[in-house]
Each structure stands twice: as structure tokens, then as C-alpha cells.
Amino acid sequence: MAEDPYKVLGVARDATPEAIKKAYRKLARQNHPDLNPGKPEAEARFKAASAAHDLLSDPERRARFDRGEIDAEGQERPPPRPAGGWRRHAEAPEGGRYDPFAESGFEAGDFGDLFADILARQRAAETAPRPGRDVAYRLSVPFLSAVLGATEQLVLPDGRQLSVKIPPGVVSGQSLRLRGQGAPGRNGGPAGNAVIELEVEDHPLFRRDGFDLHLDLPVTLKEAVLGGPVTVPAPAGPLRVTLPAGSDTGRQVRLRGKGVAAEGSRPAGDLLLTLRVVLGPPDPALEAFVRDWTPQKPFDPREAMDDTP
């Protein structure tokens, strides 16, 4: 059973919507799965904070939770049991202990009216407007849509399509809520919500680390030695980047603000290029040059390996 959403977010029950949003963003940043790889407890806290925020950010569902009509998972709660019961009669004074009407103030004839009132209340409850239940869906999101933000289409089992706005920076397992797109309500009540769990696809070139992106960039020997401008793929489109001269394989070049797009007060991430020198097909001219070439500053790239047992 889900924990009290107020406790999950660490806010008071009379917290303002702004305070709830601020508390959620703080927890989301601290426990984001991409920032805590290999830590299932952080992922669990992230999902719990997302669920708590979903409930408390909806004024209608928050009010129903505060009144005890739904639980922390948004499910309907049964009406409370009346106080008293058999224990009350067992603890009553001798002589009235087994008299069901001794301390109740009722006479036997009053129960006809009581049952009639209960039935009337039941009929009223059955005809009262009731909101529809939430419906869960899964949506596969392209990698670049999760990086830049986009609008994706979700096809429902009945053939309808929902336009889902994907904010930049979402991760697999994160849920979005579309109000009024769930099951229809009863007796004129509002429809439930569509709760959409996201599954972000992999990308053939980019790898994500938090809000930064990594790209292995192949470069020719000439580009590595002399440096100069090259065209680099990036999420928002190709970029012209000047490589530093004398770059070895493994050297990183950071492109600030070219990673996961910014959202709200969060800045954009960076794109980190890791250079990979590629010789390409055999080149007789290059082979002849290297064969006759004598470096001015000879060095042994494996020197550090000599002392390794």
C-alpha cells in the first residue's frame, strides 16, 4: 500500500500547490534514476515522489484523499465502520451487557426507520455522480523526443489517439497523467485519468548520463594531428566543431548546453565527444611516409605498461 503522499513529499497537509511542486522537484532531482545508477532504493523514492505529486497536484483528487474517500493510490475507500459494535455491549454494565438497546437510546421499533434510512442512503450513493477509474497505458518514446521534448501519439485499444506532451528529460519508468482520459464516470461524474508509463528507446549514437549526452566521434589521422573543423551529429541538428590539434583517441571535447534540453529552472545538459582515431583503408602513401618518418620527439606509448606485473 502506498505511503501517505504528504509524508512522501515531506510537506504539511495544508501545503500550498507551490510548496508541493517545489518539494517534488527537489526529491526528483535527488533520486533521479539517471543520476543514481544501480541504486534501486533511489528509483523507488523517485517513483513514490512522482505518484505523490500526481495525486496532490490534482485539486479534486487531493480533496477526495483529504476527506478519506480515496487512498494514497487513488483507489476508492469503503465507508468507515460505525463506532461501538459487540465489544461495546460486552463491556457494558451487568444487566445491560446483552441488551442491544440498553444504552443506545433506541427502541426496537426504531430500527424499521433506521433500516429505511440506510436503504435510502444506499440508493442515493448508487445514483450520486462518481468519477471514473484511472486507466494505465505504456508509451514507447524515441530517444530524441525524451531529450528535446516532443508530442507523441498514443493509440488506445478502442482506436482513439491521445496526444501526449513529452517534457525534455523524461526517463524510462516515469509516468505522465492526462486528466479526463480514463474510464468514464458514473451518473454524470467526471472521467478518470490516463496514467501513461514511459519507456525511452535507445539511440544508435548517443548515450545518456543524467542530463549529459555522450557520443563516440570517429576522426581521421589528419584531423587528429592537425585539428580543424568537423561536422558533428547533435540532438537538435548537426554542429560545426573545431577539434584541437594533436588529439589522441579518448580525448573528450565538451559542447556545453547541447545535451538534454532545459526545462523550467533546470539548465540544459552538455554533449561530450570522445574522439576515436580511425586510419581507414590501407593507404600506400601514408605507409611510405610513416616508414621513412623519424619523429623529433620519440616516445613509447607503452612505457607505463613495463612495470605492470
VENFENUR-V118562 format. One record per pair of residues at least 6 apart in sequence whose C-alpha atoms are under 7 Angstrom apart, sorted by the first residue. I is the first residue (numbers start at 1). GAP is how many residues later the second one is. Records with the same first field share a line. If there is no record, write none. Layout:
# VENFENUR-V118562
I=GAP  GAP
This chain:
# VENFENUR-V118562
2=70  71
3=69
4=68
5=47  67
6=6  7
8=40  41  44
9=14  15  40
11=9
17=40
24=25  29
27=19  22
28=18
31=11  12  14  15
32=11  14
33=9  10
34=175  176
35=175
36=6
55=6  7
56=6
64=6
65=6
69=7  8
70=6  7
71=6
89=8  9
90=7
91=6
96=6
101=6
127=60
128=59
129=57  58  59  60
130=55  56  57  59
131=54  55  58  59  60  61
132=50  51  52  53  54  58  59  60
133=49  50  59
134=48  49  58  59  60  61
135=47  48  58  59  60
136=58  59  60
137=58  59  60
138=58  59  60
139=15  57  58  59  60
140=58  59  60  61
141=57  58  59  60
142=58  59
143=57  58  59  60
144=91
146=20  22  23  24  54
147=21  22  113  114
148=20  112  113
149=17  18  19
150=15  16  17
151=12  13  14  15
152=11  12  13
153=8  9  10  11
154=7  8  9  10
155=6  7
168=92  93  94  95
169=42  91
171=29
172=26  27  28
173=24  25  26
174=23  24
175=20  21  22  23
176=19  20  21
177=16  17  18  19
178=15  16  17
179=13  14  15
180=10  11  12  13
181=10  11  12  13
182=9  10  11  12
183=8  9
184=6  7  8
185=6  7
205=10
206=7  8  9
207=6  7  8
208=6
211=48  49  58
212=47  48  57  58  59
213=46  57  58  59
214=57  58  59
215=57  58  59
216=57  58  59  60
217=56  57  58  59
218=57  58  59  60
219=56  57  58  59
220=57  58  59
221=56  57  58
224=21  22  23  24  53
225=20  21  22
226=19  20
227=15  16  17  18  19
228=14  15  16
229=11  12  13  14
230=10  11  12
231=7  8  9  10
232=6  7  8  9
233=6
249=26  27  28
250=24  25  26
251=23  24
252=20  21  22  23
253=19  20  21
254=16  17  18  19
255=15  16  17
256=13  14  15
257=11  12  13
258=10  11  12  13
259=9  10  11  12
260=8  9
261=7  8
262=6
